[in-house]
């Protein structure tokens, strides 16, 4: 059996998928309620994004009463791994060192973070 490659995610799809992962299972209204107040996304837009995510294979749903309850079809670790590897390949030719240098030079990681990384590498 061959596994199909998951389609790329838009930023809005990623935001919605992260909320479903956080909630474990969610209706359209649940997702709307968890969106930051500053995000003005219509109910119908959230519904469309959830259906797109399902079509792309990231979510599944069950029907509870009249509501569709969405849940993850793919573990977050799989999506993160693929996304990070794609990012590294596209911008850094697969080499993580320039990324780490950039993060260190621009104050996105500090000495404590570097110590944690050293411990991870030594394992």
N, C-alpha and C positions, 0 to 999 in steps of 0.2 A: 504494500500500500504506500503510495506517495503522498506526502503532505503538501498541500498547496501553500505557496508563500502568501503571507498576509499582505494586503494592500497597505500602502503608506497612509498615515493619518494626517489630517489637517490639524492646525492648532486647536480649533474648536472641538473637533472630535477627541483629541487627546485630553482636553479639559473635562469633557463629559465622561470619557472612559475612566479617568482617574477618580471621579466622583462615584461612579458605580463600584469601582474596586473598593473605595473607602466605605461605602454603604453596604457592600456585600450583595445586596439585591435592592432594586429600586424601581418605582414607577416613575413616569414622566414628572408627576408632581413632586415626588421625593427629590429628584434631581434639581428641579426648579427651586425648591426650598433650600437646597444646599449651595446654590450658586451665590457668590459674593454679591452683596447689595448693589455694588457699583456696576455689576454686569447686567445690562438690560437685555435679556434674551427672552423672546416670547415663548410661551408654552409650545406652540406649534413648531418652532425652530428646534427646541430641545427634543421634541418627538421625532422630527426628521433626522436629527443627529443620532439618536438612539437607533432608529431603523437603519440608517447607513452603517453604523457600527455592527449591527446584526448582519446586514448583507455582506459586509467585509469579513465576517467571521470572528469578530472580537467579542460579541455578545450573543446571548440566546434569551428567549423569554418564555414565560409561562403565563397563562391567563388566570387571574384571580378575580372572580366576579366580572366586572366590566373592564378591569384594568389589566394592562400588560405589565408584568413584573420582569424586569431585565436583570440578568446576572452575567458574570464573566464567562466567556467560553475559552479564554486564553489567560494564563497566569501573567501577572504583572512582570515577573522576572524575565519571561520570554520576550515580552515587548521591549522592556528596558534593554536587555542584552542586544537585541537586534538593532534598536534605535541608536544605542551608543556605538556599536560596531559600524553601522552605516555612517554615522557622524565622523568617527575616526577615519574611515576609509575616504570619505569625500573631502574632508578638510586637511587631513594630516597623513594621507597615504597609509593609514593603518598604524602609524607610530604614535603611541600615547605620550611620549616625552615632550614634544612641542606643546601639547595641550596642557600638561602639568606645568611647564614653564610659563605659559601664558597665564594660567590661574594664579601661580605664585607671584608673578610680576605685577598683576593687576589686583592684588589683595583679596582674591577669592578664596585662597587657602592660607592658613597661618602655620606657625611652627608646631602647634599642637596637632594640626591635621597631618603635617609631614611626619611627625612621630608615629601617628596612627598608621600611616601608609608604610613606614619602615617596618613596623611590627607585622603588618599584613604580608609584606614581601618576604620577611624572614621565616614565615610559617611554611 
